[in-house]
Amino acid sequence: MTGAGPTPAPEPTDRLAIAIQSLYKARGMSLADPATADAYDVAIQAVALLLVDGTYKTGGLGEAEHRRIRALLDAAALVPGYLSGTDR
């Protein structure tokens, strides 16, 4: 990737937010709970930074794939704030 920063994250869609929240609801949790939302943030960061960025840096992902996957993860990271109407 060049010196340019990551592609700005799109806002999550209702479908994405509902799908992710449904995973939590099925386990008796909600992303409206601040502790759950914080744990979710850590998980997203781990996947984005360690797995996706690490795979890109070691040559396992091309630039276009990296940008596409990071844009999806960046949108997913916004889901708790999107659901609550806040800017988390």
C-alpha positions as CSV (number, residue, x, y, z in Angstrom):
1,M,0.0,0.0,0.0
2,T,1.2,3.5,-0.7
3,G,1.6,6.2,1.9
4,A,-2.1,7.0,1.6
5,G,-4.2,6.2,4.6
6,P,-6.9,3.6,4.6
7,T,-10.0,4.2,2.6
8,P,-12.6,6.1,4.7
9,A,-15.0,3.7,6.3
10,P,-18.6,3.8,4.9
11,E,-21.4,4.0,7.4
12,P,-22.6,0.6,8.3
13,T,-25.9,-0.5,6.7
14,D,-29.0,-1.5,8.6
15,R,-28.4,-5.1,7.3
16,L,-24.9,-5.2,8.7
17,A,-25.8,-3.7,12.0
18,I,-28.8,-6.0,12.4
19,A,-26.7,-9.1,11.5
20,I,-24.0,-8.3,13.9
21,Q,-26.4,-7.3,16.7
22,S,-28.3,-10.6,16.1
23,L,-25.1,-12.6,16.8
24,Y,-24.9,-10.9,20.2
25,K,-28.6,-11.1,20.9
26,A,-28.5,-14.9,20.3
27,R,-26.0,-15.1,23.2
28,G,-28.0,-12.9,25.5
29,M,-25.8,-9.8,24.9
30,S,-26.2,-6.5,23.1
31,L,-23.9,-4.0,21.6
32,A,-25.9,-1.3,23.4
33,D,-24.1,-2.5,26.6
34,P,-20.9,-0.4,26.9
35,A,-18.8,-3.3,28.1
36,T,-19.9,-5.5,25.3
37,A,-19.3,-2.7,22.8
38,D,-15.8,-2.2,24.2
39,A,-15.1,-6.0,23.9
40,Y,-16.4,-5.9,20.3
41,D,-14.1,-3.0,19.5
42,V,-11.1,-5.0,20.7
43,A,-12.1,-8.0,18.6
44,I,-12.5,-5.8,15.5
45,Q,-9.2,-4.2,16.1
46,A,-7.5,-7.6,16.6
47,V,-8.9,-8.9,13.3
48,A,-8.2,-5.7,11.4
49,L,-4.8,-4.9,12.7
50,L,-3.3,-8.3,13.5
51,L,-4.9,-10.5,10.9
52,V,-5.8,-8.4,7.9
53,D,-3.0,-5.8,8.1
54,G,-0.5,-8.4,9.1
55,T,-1.5,-10.6,6.1
56,Y,-1.2,-7.6,3.8
57,K,2.2,-6.6,5.1
58,T,3.6,-10.2,4.7
59,G,2.3,-10.4,1.1
60,G,-0.7,-12.6,1.7
61,L,-3.2,-10.0,0.5
62,G,-3.0,-7.6,-2.5
63,E,-3.6,-3.9,-2.1
64,A,-7.1,-4.0,-3.5
65,E,-8.2,-6.9,-1.4
66,H,-6.7,-5.2,1.7
67,R,-8.6,-2.0,1.1
68,R,-11.8,-3.8,0.5
69,I,-11.6,-6.0,3.6
70,R,-10.4,-3.0,5.8
71,A,-13.3,-0.9,4.5
72,L,-15.7,-3.7,5.6
73,L,-14.1,-4.0,9.0
74,D,-14.0,-0.2,9.5
75,A,-17.7,-0.1,8.8
76,A,-18.3,-3.1,11.2
77,A,-16.4,-1.2,13.8
78,L,-19.0,1.6,13.7
79,V,-21.9,-0.7,14.4
80,P,-22.3,0.0,18.1
81,G,-22.4,3.7,17.6
82,Y,-24.7,3.2,14.5
83,L,-27.1,1.2,16.6
84,S,-27.2,3.6,19.5
85,G,-27.2,6.8,17.4
86,T,-23.9,8.0,19.0
87,D,-20.4,8.6,17.7
88,R,-18.5,5.9,19.5
